[in-house]
Amino acid sequence: MKVYTYSQARQNLSQVLNSAKTERVVIRRRGGEVFAVVPQRQDGSPFDVAGVKTKAATSDILAAVREVRSRQ
């Protein structure tokens, strides 16, 4: 476990975050408050989005794209 003071953590934030990937990291304030830095795991890509159900057919979508492109 690594323990940083608030000032050390502020000055070396990149190092603190890298350390938190592999071990427990604690930041201690002057008043005695203690905070743990924990990496948040991501499942999947942030670009994964749910599909949208619509009654539009492929031909309708292609027609709309052609119409917009012809205006440019």
PyMOL commands that set and color helices and strands:
alter all, ss='L'
color gray80, all
select helices_A, chain A and resi 6-11+13-22+58-71
alter helices_A, ss='H'
color red, helices_A
select strands_A, chain A and resi 2-5+25-28+34-37
alter strands_A, ss='S'
color yellow, strands_A
deselect
rebuild
show_as cartoon
